[in-house]
Amino acid sequence: MAIYADYAATTPVDKEILKKVIDSADVFGNPSSIHKFGKQAKAILEKSRRDVASLLNASPAEIIFTSGATEANNMAIRGVVARHHRPHIITTEIEHASVLNTFKSLSAEADVTYLPTHENGVIDTGVLKSALREDTALVSIMLVNNETGVMQPIYEIREILAGHDALLHIDAVQAFGHMAVDVKDLGADLLSLSAHKLYGPKGIGLLYKSKDVRLDPMITGGSQERDARGGTENGLWIQAMAEAMKRASDESTRRSLKEMQLKERFLNTLTMAEVPFEVNGDVNQSASHIINLHFPWSQAEFLLTALDMADIYLSAGSACHAGTLEPSHVLESMYGKTERSTKSIRFSFSYLMADEDIEHIVEALKEIYERLMK
C-alpha cells in the first residue's frame, strides 16, 4: 500500500476540477483579441479573477495571475526594490527559497535584515520593531512555514507596521485552505499563492497587489494583467486555480478538522509505539496539515530512503531542496547548527488520507527504529 504524506510539497489535481476545465477548452481565444472568440476567453478570465478576488476580500484589479508563487514572490520583491534606491528590507531566516534566494541576488541593490526565530519557530516581534528604519520599504514574512507549519504573528506585525511606509508582503502558500486568508484583515499589501498546494494544477499562481502599491513589471512584453505581467494568460489553468480556491475555501473547516485529527492521531500513536521523537516548533501554533519531527536515532536521508522502500513518501523539508543533502535552514535558525537539522522529517497530511495510513506510517517507523537499535 503506497502512502503519500508530502502534501505540503504538492497535491494531486482534483479530477472534477480538471474535467470542468477541459470541458471548457473549446473557448480557446486569446483574451487580448477583440473578436468574439477573444471576448469569450476574456469573459472567463475575468470571472475567474472576480471569484479569486472575492475569496481574498480583494478587488479584481488587485489580482495578478502568475506562473506560480515563486514568480509572485519575485514580482513582489523585485518590483518594490526596483522603485527605490538601495532600500532596507526585513525578512526572516526561515523563508522559502524563492524569497531568500531572491534577496540574496539583490544584495547589491538592497540592505536586507534577516530575523532569526525562537526554538518555537516564531520570530520575536520586538526584534522586528527594533529593526524597522525610516528607509524600510518592505517587510516580507510567510504566514505558515512550509517546513514546520508554524504560523507567524502576522496580526502583531500588522500593528507594528501601522503608520509606517513599509509594505507588508505575505507568502500565504501554505495557509490558504487551512485558515482564513483575508488580505484586509491581514494588513497585506502584497500576498502570494500557488494552485498546486490546493489540489489545482502546477504552473499557475497569483500575486495580490493592493491598488495603492506600484511595482515595476518583471516580465515585459504585452499589456496583459493591466501591464503588470506580459504574456498571454493561461486561461485554462487560471480557471482551474479559481475553482480550486473556491473548493478549498468552501471545505476549509472540514478539511482542516480532518488534518488536525490525523496529526493528533499520528503523534499519539507514535508515542504509544515508543518511537523516540521531538516536535520541531510549537505544535499549538501551527497549521493543521504540517508537523516536523526530530528523530535523534537516524539521519533523515536514511530514514526517508527506508520509508520510500516501504512505499511511504515524505520529505525532510522544502521540495525545492529535497534533492540536496543540505541541512534545513529553517531548523538551523530555530536550533542552531545541531543534529536536529539533519535528523528531522516533515509530515504533511491531507483530508484525503485515512486513519489506516497513519497506522501504517507509525508501524513502518517503529520497525525501522527497532531494526536500528538491535
N, C-alpha and C positions, 0 to 999 in steps of 0.2 A: 504494500500500500504506500503510494507516494504521498508525502505531506509537504506542502509549501507553506512556510511561515515567514515569508520575507516580503510582506505586503507593503512595507514602507519603501522598498526598492521600486516595486511596480505592482500593479494589479491586473488581473485579466480583464479584457474588454467585455463589457456587458453585451451579450449576444442580441438582446432585444434592442438595445441602442444601435448596435451595428446594423441590424436588419432595417430598422426605421430609417437610418441614414442612407443605406444602399438603395432602399425603395424610392428615395427622392433624388437619386443620382441622375435622373433624366433632366433635371434642372441644372444644366452644365454651363450656362452662360458666364461670361466674365462680368462680375458685378460693376466694373467700371464702364462697360459698354452701354450705350444709350438706347439700343434696340430692345425689343420685347424680351428676348432671352436674357439679356443683361439685367433688365429690370426685375425679372423673376428671381434671378440669383441674388440681386441686391436686396430684395424684399426678405428672403430667407435669412441672409446675412444680418440684416438689421433687426429682424425679430430675435435672432439668437443673441445679439448684443443687448437688446432690451431685456430679455429674460435673465441674462447673466447679471446685468446691472441691478435689476430688481432684487436678485438674491444677495447681492453685496450691499444693498442700500446706497447705490451709486446712481449716477445718471448715465445713459448710454454713451454720451460724448466722452465719458471718463474711462471707457474700456478700450484697450488696445490689444488686439489679438497678436500673439507671437508664436514662435516655433516651440515654446516651452518655457519653464520657469528660469532656466539658465539664461536664455535670451532676455527674459523680462528683468532679471536681476541685473544683467549687464546694461540693459537700456536705462534702468533707473539710476544706477551708479554712474555710468559714463556720461549719461545725459546731464546729471547735476554737476559733475566735475568740470565738464566742458564749458559750463556757463560761469565759472569762477576762476580767478587767478589763484592757484595753489590753495584751495580751501582746506579747512580742517574737517575731518570726518571721524565719527565714532562708530565702532562696530564691536563685535566680541570675538574671542579666540575660538568660539565653538560654531561659527557659521558654516554653512555648506560651502563646498569648494568653489562653486560658481560665484560666491560673494568674496571669499578670502583671496582666491587667485586673481580676481578682478582688481581688488585693492592693491595686491602686490604688484600687478602690472602697471598700476598708476602711481607707484611710489615717487616718481619724479614730478608728478603733477598734483599730488595731494598729500597733506600731512595726516596720516591715519593713526588714531589711537585704538588699540585693541584691548578691550576689557576682559579680565580674567573672570573665572567663576568660582564659587564656593564648591565644596565637595558635593553639595546637593544639586549641582548643575545650574544654579541660578546666579545671575550677576548681582553685584551689590549696587543698588540704585544710588546710594550715596557716592560711590566712586564715579558713576556716570554723571551725577550732578556736578561733581568737582572737576570732571574732565571737560565740561562744556566751556567753550570760549566764545568771544564775540564773533570770531570768524568761522565757527562751526556751521557748516552748510547742510550736513546730512548726518542722521543717526540711522544706521541700518542694523536691525536686530530681528532674528527669526522668532516667530511666535511659539512654535513647537520644535524642539531639536530633533533632527532626523535620526540620530543615533541613540539617544536616551529617552526621548519622548517628553523630557522635562519642559514645562512651559515657562516662558519668561514673564516678568511682571509688567506687561505692556501697559496696563492702566496706570500704574505708578509712573512709568516712563512718559506716558502721555501728559500726565500732570506736571512733570518736571519740565517738559518742553513747552508747556503753555506759556505764551508770551515771548518765546524765543523764536528767532527766524529760521532755526534749523528745521529741515524737513524730516519726517519720520517715514522710513521705508521698512515694510514688514514682509518677510518671507513667510507666507502662510501656507506653503505647500502641504505640510503635514497636519494642518489644522482644519481646513475646510472639510466638512463632512463628519467631523468628530466633535466639533463645538461651533458655537455661533461665530461667524466672521462678518461683522458689520463695520464697514470702513469708517463710518461716522463715529460709532461707539468706540472703536479702537484708536481713533485720532490719526488714522493713516493718511499720509499724503501720497504714498506710493505703496502698492501691495502686489505681490507676485503669486501666481497659481499655476498648476500644471494638471492637465486632464488625466494623465496616465496613473496618477495616485488615486483617482476617483472612479475607476472602472471605465474610463474613457480611453481613447487611443493615444499612442505616443506621438510626439511631434507637434503638439498643439498646447498652448498655454495662453496666459494673458497678463497684462500689467494694468492694474488700476492706477490712474493718474488723476489726481484732483484737478478740477478745472482751473485752479489758481496756480498750478505748477507748470513751469515751462522747461522742456527738455530739448536738447539738440538731438536730432534723429541719429541713430546708429547705422541704420540701413537706408541709404538714399536711392532714389530712382523715381518711381511714380508718386502720385499724391494719395495713395491708399492710406487707410487708417488716419484720416484727417491730417495727412502729411507727417505722421509720426513714424511710419514704417513703410518703406517702398516694397512693392512686390504684390502680385495677385493673391488675394486672400484664399486660404484653404477652406473653402466653403463647407465641404462635407465634414471635415474634422471640427470646424467651429460649431457646426450644428450638433455634432456628437458631444462636444465639450459642454455645451449649454444643457443638453439633455442629461448628461452625467451629473452635472452640478445640481440640476433640479431634483434628480432622484436622490442624490446624496443628502440634499437639504431636507427633502420630504421624509426620508428614512433615517435621519441623523440619530434620533433618540433610540430607535430600535437597534440600529447598527452598533452604536456606542455601548448600549447596555449589554449586548451580546459580547462585544470585545472585552468589556470590563469583567464579565463573568468568566470568560476564557482566561484572562490574565490572572484573576484571583484563583481559579482552579489550578492553573499551572504552578503558581507559587506554593499553594497549599499541598499539591500532590508531590512536588519536588521536595518539599520539607519532610513530608511523611515518608518519602523514599530514602531519606537520609543521604541525599546527594549534597555535598557542601557547596554553597553559593552565597554571594552577596549581591544585593541590588545596587547598581550604579545610579546615583541620583535619588531624588526624592520621589518615591512611588506615589505619594499623596498629592504631588503637584505635577503630574504627568498626564499626557493624553491617554485615551482609552486603549489604543491599539499597540503601543510600543513599550517594551521592557528590555533593559540591558543588564545582563548578569555577568558577574565575575566568577569564574571557576578557577580557584587557585591551584587546582590539581592538574591542569592541562593547558598547553598553548592553544590559542584559538584556532590556529591553522590546522593543527592535528585534529581537534575536535570537530571542526567543520568538515574535514575530509571523512572522518569516521561516520558522521551523521549523513553525509552525502551518500556514502556507500550503503547506508541503511534507508535510502530514499527519503531523507528528511532534508529539506533545502532551506538554509539560513545564511546569514552573513555576519561578519564581525562588526560592520558599521555601514557607512555610506556605500552605495553601489558604485559611486564614482571612483572609489579606492579599493573595491572588492578584489581586484586582480593584483593588488600590491601587498607587500609584507610590512608596510609602514605601520607603526603604532598609531592608534587613534589619537588625533589631535584634540578631540573633544575630551577624552578621558585623561589625557595629559594635562589639559587645562584644569580639570577637576581634582586630580590626584597627584599631579607631578609625573616625573619620568619614573614610574614604578611598573612592576609586572602587570598591574591592572590593565594597562593599555594594550597588552598583547595576550591577555588571558580572559578576554571578555567577548561575549556574543550578544548580538541584538536579536530579539524575537519580536516579530510584528504580526499581529493577528488580524483576522477578518471575520465579519459576520457570516461568511460562507463556510467557516470551519465548524467542526463538530467536537463535542466533548471527547470522543474517542481519539481524535487527532492529538489532543493534549496528553491523554494517557499514553499514547504510542511514543510521543516525544520524550516523556519522562522515563518510560521503560528503556528507551534507547540510551539516554544519558546515564541511567543507573547501570546498565550493562557495560558501557564504556568505562565508567568510573571504577566499577568493581574489577574489571579486567586490568586496569592500570595499577590498582592498589595491590594486586597479587604479587 
